[in-house]
Amino acid sequence: MAGLGDRQRSGRPRGFAAEVVAEVKAMACEPPSARAVPLARWIRRSWPRRAVTEGLTVSVSAATVRRWLADDAIKPWQHRSWIFPRDPDFAVKAARVLDLYQRIWDGAALGADEYAISADEKSQLQALSRCHPEVVFSVIQRKVVKPADFTDLDALAQRLTAFEPRYNAAAKPFDWTFHPRRPRRPALANRRPPRRADIPAVTT
């Protein structure tokens, strides 16, 4: 019916249907594994590529998708972890630690010459030589491993295997900027020449 048509309005007409925008937003709120994408979490360039792969649209830019998500304050690249205690004796065990903070042990206050010593491992501190291959593992850590939501080692192996051809299809050479063996210039070479006003006058 003619009465249901849109009135004339200023500006460029909408280029994407509302269904396409809603489907891309729903995709951003799902884990990549729900759509058989071998990533630990979505990256901004992945949504346009996946929208084209699933036939939602012929083409869409990452800036357009970012604007769609910003309209609804959707930020799937941000995540937060939390832990739920599952140990049935958690309250009893935690009470011992909390008592020590109050200098209490087995219901009795510690004496002036009694102390509680706390020690923990530092599992993330490793003796590694920082070199170029580290960059490759950094990419895998960011795009495949974090936040480490694998059910078992087989699931991790499957994601790594599927990620390799996906990454290689669009990979670009790394631009190395760090050269640990490049000799440093002497400090004097970096000093500016003295200005004329800095040179003391010579009188005879």
Residue, then its C-alpha position, 0 to 999 in steps of 0.5 A: m500500500a502506498g501509505l506504508g512507504d517511507r517518506q523522503r528523508s535526507g542523507r544516504p539510504r541505509g545500505f544494510a538490512a536490519e536483519v544483517v545488522a542483528e545477525v552480526k551483533a548476535m555473532a559478536c555475542e557468541p564464542p567463535s567455536a559456535r560458528a566453527v571458527p578456530l579462534a579463542r575469541w573474536i578479533r575485529r577483522s573476523w566479523p566482516r569475513r565471517a559475515v561474508t562467508e555465511g552469506l549475510t552480505v556481499s561485503v562489509s568493512a570492519a569500521t562498519v561492524r565496529r560502529w554497529l557494535a558501538d551503537d549497543a555498547i557491545k564489547p566482546w573483545q573485553h572479558r572478565s574471569w571469576i571463580f566459583p568455589r566447588d570444594p565442600d570444605f572451602a569455608v573451613k579451609a578459608a577460615r584458617v587463612l583468614d584467621l592467620y590474617q588476624r594472627i589467630w591459629d587454632g582459635a588462639a592468638l599468636g604470641a609476639d614471637e610467632y609469625a605466619i609465613s606465606a609462600d607461593e609459586k611463580s609459574q609464569l616466570q620462565a627463563l626464556s630467550r626473547c627472540h623473533p619466534e616469540v612473536v609467533f607464539s604471542v599471536i597463537q597465545r592471543k588468538v587461539v589459547k586465551p582465555a583457555d576454555f578447552t575441555d581437554l587437550d584434544a580440543l586444544a590440538q583441534r583448534l591449533t590445527a584448524f587455525e594454521p591454514r586460516y592464519n596462513a591465508a592472510a598472514k603477512p611477514f613480520d617487520w622486525t625492528f629489534h636487532p640485539r646484536r646491532p652495535r650501539r653508537p657511542a654516546l658522543a655521536n648523539r650529542r649536538p654540536p655546540r652553538r656559537a653562544d656556547i663557545p667561550a670568547v677568546t681575547t688577546 
